[in-house]
Amino acid sequence: MISRRKFLSITSLALAGAATIGVDSATAEQLSSATPARTRSPVAANARVITPNGTSLPWHQVGDTKVYHLIAEPIVHQMAEGLNLDLWGYNGRSPGPTIEAVEGDRVRIYVSNRLPAPTTVHWHGVELPNGMDGVAGLNQAPIPAGETFKYEFRFPRPGTFMYHPHFDELTQIALGMMGMIVVHPRRTTAANTVERDFAIMLAEWSVRPGARRPNPAEMSDFNLATMNSKVFPATEALVVGLGDRVRIRLCNLSVTNHHPIHLHGHNFRITASEGGRIPASAQWPESTVLIPTGSVREIEFVADAPGDWALHCHMLHHVMNQMGHAGPPMIGVDSSALNARLQPLLPGYMTMGAAGMADMGDMGDMQMAMPENSIVMKGGQGPFGHIDMAGMFTILKVREGLTSYDDPGWYDHPANTVARAATPAELERDGIATPQAPPAQPDHEHDH
């Protein structure tokens, strides 16, 4: 007698194996490159997963088992230049190093606790023996400070999973204890072959200006949203060759928020969750994918449009840094008289936000006083000036003729392909009236 769950697991593996019988890697490569519209990058290779701003966890073989060592410990982490935080992480990082394995691998993972508190590790989404699931008090005793515990199990199926504590989760995850697991399929097929495979952990933090430690008690007012614990402009670009098939694995361990991740210039298919691969018949094209908290989504596409393309959360507060919400709305306020009165007392004072928040990104350039260990609310420099986004934002860089996947710099646009100011002759030719200056805002200062 076997359980229903075990039967379904065996059946799914058998079907996956049957689907790939007789399809070796060379045949898969032929099938994969048979799409007429696809021109492969010269440096394309079916590489292991890439963790931008991160790395993978080393392992070594002992008999039939892959052995890994995770170390839970306090760390100092830089989210962006000028913002260094005291976090808890794994092996000196947040997120911790990505654990990579292959479908069917038996793994032995030692977890050493160098924190000032007990901890555990839960292998989120992985099917394993109950005593290895990592919930303190339910499946195991907590790992005391200074002790090392052993977890041992087999990865029964490929996919993207996560690891994190299940002891004092709110504190430990909010302080940075999280990581990704990538289990590669044992058989290569045309359907699962990609040239560029990225893993990105989404998270949110509450860090008051001037503070060095996130506030684990925060429930709603998060002011930093990160990709692999970095905010733009510190997020590494995703560099791909024109024609590369690309997979992006998106994991979300934010405390409360979901993240709709939007890719410019391309559409993609949502191909998998932590529960498994979605059948091709159930996939549909999108340019935005919602990643619920505690969930994984994999997206795949062919990079067929050269350029620098934004990849970002579409919850608009999540593409800003250390944003506060306590001030009144200032849009439309004439603050010139106030500025004139305050500047003798506070040289360089300037009321912000009267025409929106775009000028918040220029605070550092204007050398306005900021608390120590804080960063401006918006972005970094781009090829056309200040990029008016920050936080959970990065750039997909698609290039033709790459010789390496190093950052190629900014895109060199072909002639006449960049938006620019219209000339008077163009406006006249096409019957477009010359725009008028916006009307002055009414002054309600004396209405009360």
C-alpha positions in Angstrom: 0.0 0.0 0.0 1.2 3.5 -0.9 -0.4 6.8 0.0 -2.3 8.8 -2.6 0.3 11.6 -2.5 3.1 9.1 -3.1 1.2 7.5 -6.0 0.6 10.9 -7.6 4.3 11.9 -7.2 5.5 8.6 -8.8 2.9 9.0 -11.6 3.9 12.5 -12.4 7.6 11.6 -12.5 6.8 8.6 -14.7 4.8 10.8 -17.1 7.6 13.4 -17.2 10.1 10.7 -18.0 7.9 9.2 -20.7 7.5 12.6 -22.3 11.3 12.9 -22.7 12.2 9.3 -23.7 14.5 9.5 -26.8 15.0 13.3 -26.5 18.6 13.8 -25.6 20.2 17.3 -25.1 21.4 17.5 -28.7 17.9 16.8 -30.1 16.4 19.2 -27.5 18.8 21.9 -28.7 17.8 21.3 -32.3 14.1 21.6 -31.4 14.8 24.7 -29.3 16.6 26.5 -32.0 14.1 25.5 -34.8 11.9 28.6 -34.1 12.4 30.7 -37.3 12.2 34.1 -35.5 14.8 33.1 -32.9 18.5 34.1 -33.4 20.6 32.7 -30.6 23.2 34.8 -28.8 26.8 33.8 -29.6 27.5 33.3 -25.9 24.2 31.4 -25.2 24.7 28.4 -23.0 22.3 26.3 -20.8 23.9 27.7 -17.7 22.9 27.1 -14.1 20.8 29.7 -12.4 22.0 33.2 -11.9 21.2 35.0 -8.6 21.7 38.8 -9.4 23.7 40.4 -6.5 24.0 36.9 -5.0 25.6 33.5 -5.4 24.8 29.8 -5.1 25.7 27.6 -2.1 28.7 25.3 -2.6 28.3 21.6 -2.0 30.4 18.4 -2.2 29.5 14.8 -2.8 29.6 12.2 0.0 28.6 8.8 -1.4 25.2 9.3 -3.1 24.4 12.5 -1.2 25.1 16.2 -1.9 26.3 17.9 1.3 25.6 21.7 2.0 26.4 23.9 5.0 24.1 26.9 5.9 25.2 29.3 8.6 22.5 31.5 10.2 24.3 34.6 11.5 24.2 38.4 12.0 25.4 40.3 8.9 26.0 43.8 7.7 24.3 44.3 4.4 24.4 47.2 1.9 21.1 47.7 0.2 22.5 50.6 -1.8 25.5 53.0 -1.4 24.9 55.0 1.7 22.5 52.5 3.3 24.1 49.8 5.4 21.9 47.6 7.6 22.4 45.2 10.5 20.5 42.1 9.4 20.3 38.4 10.1 21.1 36.2 7.1 22.8 33.1 5.9 26.5 32.6 5.0 27.1 36.4 5.2 24.2 37.2 2.8 20.6 38.2 2.5 19.0 36.5 0.8 21.2 33.5 1.6 23.0 31.7 -1.2 20.7 29.8 -3.6 20.6 26.1 -3.1 20.9 24.3 -6.4 20.3 20.6 -6.9 18.9 18.2 -9.5 15.6 16.4 -9.5 16.0 13.2 -7.5 19.1 14.3 -5.6 19.5 13.2 -2.0 20.8 16.2 0.0 22.2 16.6 3.5 22.1 20.2 4.7 23.8 21.2 8.0 22.5 24.3 9.6 24.7 26.1 12.1 23.1 28.7 14.3 25.3 31.7 15.1 22.4 34.0 16.0 21.6 35.2 19.5 18.3 33.3 19.4 17.1 29.8 18.4 16.0 29.2 14.8 15.0 26.5 12.3 14.9 26.1 8.5 11.6 25.4 6.6 12.1 24.2 3.0 9.1 26.1 1.5 7.3 24.1 -1.1 9.5 21.0 -0.9 7.9 17.6 -0.4 9.9 15.8 2.3 9.6 13.7 5.5 7.5 15.4 8.2 10.4 15.6 10.6 12.5 17.7 8.1 9.8 20.4 7.6 11.3 22.8 10.1 8.4 24.1 12.1 9.6 24.6 15.6 7.7 22.7 18.2 5.7 20.8 15.6 8.3 19.0 13.5 11.5 19.6 15.5 13.1 21.3 18.5 14.5 24.7 17.7 18.2 24.9 16.9 19.8 26.5 19.9 22.4 29.3 19.5 25.8 27.7 18.9 24.4 24.4 17.7 24.3 22.6 14.3 21.4 20.5 13.1 21.2 18.1 10.2 18.4 18.0 7.6 18.4 15.1 5.1 15.9 14.4 2.3 15.5 14.0 -1.4 14.2 16.5 -4.0 11.4 14.6 -5.8 10.7 17.1 -8.5 12.2 20.1 -10.3 11.1 23.6 -9.6 11.7 26.8 -7.6 11.3 26.8 -3.9 12.4 28.9 -0.9 13.9 28.4 2.6 13.3 30.5 5.7 12.9 30.1 9.5 9.8 28.7 11.1 10.8 30.0 14.6 9.9 33.6 15.4 9.2 34.0 11.7 8.1 37.6 11.9 11.4 38.8 13.4 13.7 36.5 11.6 12.3 36.8 8.1 11.8 40.6 8.5 15.5 40.8 9.4 16.6 39.1 6.2 16.6 35.3 6.8 15.4 34.0 3.4 16.8 32.2 0.4 15.9 30.4 -2.8 16.1 26.7 -3.9 16.4 25.7 -7.6 16.0 22.1 -8.5 16.9 21.5 -12.1 15.1 18.8 -14.2 17.1 15.6 -14.6 16.2 15.4 -18.3 16.7 18.3 -20.8 13.9 18.9 -23.2 13.2 21.7 -25.7 10.5 22.9 -23.3 12.7 23.4 -20.3 15.9 24.6 -22.0 16.8 28.3 -21.5 20.0 30.3 -22.1 19.6 32.7 -19.2 18.0 31.6 -15.9 17.6 34.2 -13.1 16.4 33.8 -9.5 15.1 36.9 -7.7 13.8 37.2 -4.2 11.2 40.0 -3.5 11.0 41.4 0.0 9.9 44.5 1.9 11.4 46.3 4.9 10.7 49.1 7.3 13.9 51.1 7.9 13.4 54.6 9.4 15.8 57.2 8.0 19.0 57.0 10.0 18.3 53.6 11.4 20.5 50.5 10.8 18.1 47.8 11.7 14.7 47.0 10.1 11.6 47.1 12.4 10.2 43.6 12.5 7.0 44.9 14.3 5.9 46.9 11.2 2.6 45.7 9.8 1.9 48.0 6.9 4.2 51.0 6.5 7.1 49.5 4.6 9.5 52.0 3.0 11.9 49.7 1.1 11.0 47.1 -1.5 13.9 45.0 -2.7 15.1 42.5 -5.4 17.6 40.2 -3.7 17.8 42.6 -0.9 19.0 45.5 -3.1 17.2 48.7 -4.2 17.8 50.4 -7.5 20.4 51.6 -8.5 22.2 48.8 -6.7 20.2 46.0 -8.4 22.3 44.2 -11.0 21.0 44.3 -14.5 19.8 41.1 -16.2 22.0 40.9 -19.3 20.8 38.6 -22.1 21.6 38.1 -25.7 19.1 38.9 -28.5 17.3 35.7 -29.2 18.1 34.1 -25.8 15.3 32.2 -24.2 15.0 33.6 -20.7 13.5 32.3 -17.4 13.0 34.6 -14.4 12.2 32.8 -11.1 10.4 35.3 -8.8 10.0 34.4 -5.1 8.1 36.6 -2.6 8.8 36.5 1.1 7.5 40.0 1.8 5.8 40.3 5.2 2.3 41.3 3.9 2.4 42.6 0.3 1.9 40.9 -3.0 4.0 42.3 -6.0 2.7 42.7 -9.6 6.0 42.5 -11.5 5.9 44.2 -14.9 8.4 43.7 -17.8 8.7 46.4 -20.5 9.2 45.6 -24.1 8.3 41.9 -24.0 5.5 39.6 -23.1 6.1 36.3 -21.3 4.3 33.2 -20.2 3.8 32.2 -16.6 5.2 28.7 -16.7 5.4 27.4 -13.1 4.7 28.0 -9.4 6.3 26.3 -6.4 3.6 23.7 -7.0 5.1 22.6 -10.3 5.2 23.4 -14.0 2.0 24.7 -15.6 0.9 22.7 -18.7 1.6 24.6 -22.0 -2.2 24.5 -22.7 -2.9 26.5 -19.5 -0.2 29.2 -20.0 -1.1 32.5 -21.5 0.8 35.7 -22.5 1.2 38.4 -20.0 3.5 41.4 -19.3 2.7 41.6 -15.6 2.6 38.7 -13.1 1.3 38.9 -9.6 3.5 37.2 -7.0 1.5 36.6 -3.8 3.4 36.7 -0.6 4.8 33.3 0.2 4.7 32.2 -3.4 6.8 31.6 -6.5 6.2 32.3 -10.1 8.4 31.4 -13.1 8.1 33.4 -16.3 9.7 32.6 -19.7 10.2 34.5 -22.9 12.4 35.0 -25.9 14.4 38.3 -25.7 13.6 39.5 -29.1 13.7 43.3 -28.6 17.1 44.9 -28.1 17.3 47.7 -25.6 17.3 48.5 -21.8 13.9 47.4 -20.5 12.5 48.1 -17.0 11.5 45.2 -14.8 9.7 46.5 -11.7 6.9 46.1 -9.2 3.7 48.0 -10.3 2.6 48.9 -6.8 3.9 52.4 -7.2 5.1 53.0 -3.6 7.4 50.0 -4.1 9.5 51.8 -6.7 10.5 54.4 -4.1 13.0 54.3 -1.2 12.5 55.2 2.4 9.2 57.0 1.6 7.3 58.6 4.5 3.6 59.3 4.5 3.2 61.7 7.4 3.4 65.0 5.5 0.4 66.7 3.9 0.0 66.8 0.1 2.0 69.7 -1.3 1.0 69.6 -5.0 -0.1 73.0 -6.2 1.2 74.9 -3.2 3.2 78.1 -3.8 6.0 77.7 -1.3 8.2 80.6 -2.5 7.4 82.9 0.4 8.0 80.1 2.9 11.3 79.2 1.3 12.4 82.9 1.4 11.7 83.1 5.1 13.3 79.8 6.1 16.5 79.9 4.0 18.2 82.6 6.2 17.8 80.2 9.1 18.3 76.9 7.1 20.5 77.6 4.1 19.6 75.5 1.2 16.1 74.8 2.5 13.5 73.9 -0.3 10.0 72.8 0.1 9.6 69.5 -1.8 6.6 68.1 -3.6 4.8 71.2 -4.9 4.8 69.8 -8.4 4.8 66.1 -7.5 7.6 63.8 -6.2 9.9 63.7 -9.2 12.3 66.1 -7.5 12.8 63.8 -4.6 15.5 61.9 -6.6 17.5 65.1 -6.8 17.8 65.6 -3.1 21.3 64.1 -3.0 22.5 66.1 -6.0 21.2 69.3 -4.3 23.3 68.3 -1.2 20.2 68.7 1.0 20.8 67.5 4.6 19.7 63.9 5.1 20.0 61.6 8.2 23.1 59.5 8.3 22.7 56.0 6.7 19.8 57.0 4.5 19.2 57.2 0.8 17.1 59.4 -1.5 13.6 58.3 -2.3 14.1 57.9 -6.0 16.5 56.2 -8.4 19.8 56.8 -10.0 21.4 58.2 -13.1 20.5 56.9 -16.5 21.7 57.8 -20.1 19.1 60.6 -20.4 19.2 61.9 -16.8 17.8 60.8 -13.5 15.8 57.5 -13.6 12.6 58.4 -11.6 12.2 54.9 -10.0 14.0 53.1 -7.2 13.2 50.2 -4.9 11.9 47.0 -6.5 13.3 47.9 -9.9 16.0 46.5 -12.2 16.8 46.6 -15.9 16.7 43.8 -18.5 19.5 44.6 -21.0 19.0 42.8 -24.4 21.9 43.0 -26.8 22.9 41.6 -30.2 26.3 40.1 -30.7 27.4 39.7 -27.1 30.7 38.1 -26.5 30.1 37.9 -22.7 27.3 38.5 -20.3 29.1 41.3 -18.4 27.1 44.5 -18.1 27.3 46.1 -21.6 26.5 49.7 -20.4 23.6 51.7 -21.7 21.9 50.9 -24.9 23.1 52.7 -28.1 19.8 53.6 -29.8 19.7 53.5 -33.6 19.2 56.8 -35.2 15.7 58.3 -35.0 14.4 55.8 -32.5 14.4 58.0 -29.3 11.5 60.2 -28.3 12.4 63.9 -28.5 10.9 67.3 -28.5 8.7 68.0 -31.6 9.9 70.8 -33.8 7.5 73.6 -34.8 7.7 72.4 -38.4 6.5 68.9 -37.4 3.7 70.3 -35.3 2.5 72.5 -38.2 2.8 69.7 -40.7 0.6 67.4 -38.7 -1.9 69.9 -37.5 -1.0 69.9 -33.8 -1.7 73.1 -31.9 1.2 74.5 -29.9 0.6 73.5 -26.3 -0.2 76.2 -23.9 1.3 76.7 -20.4 -0.8 75.0 -17.7 -3.1 77.4 -15.9 -2.0 78.8 -12.5 -3.2 76.9 -9.5 -5.7 78.7 -7.4 -4.4 80.0 -4.1 -6.6 78.8 -1.2 -4.2 79.9 1.5 -6.6 82.7 2.7 -9.8 80.8 2.2 -9.9 79.7 5.9 
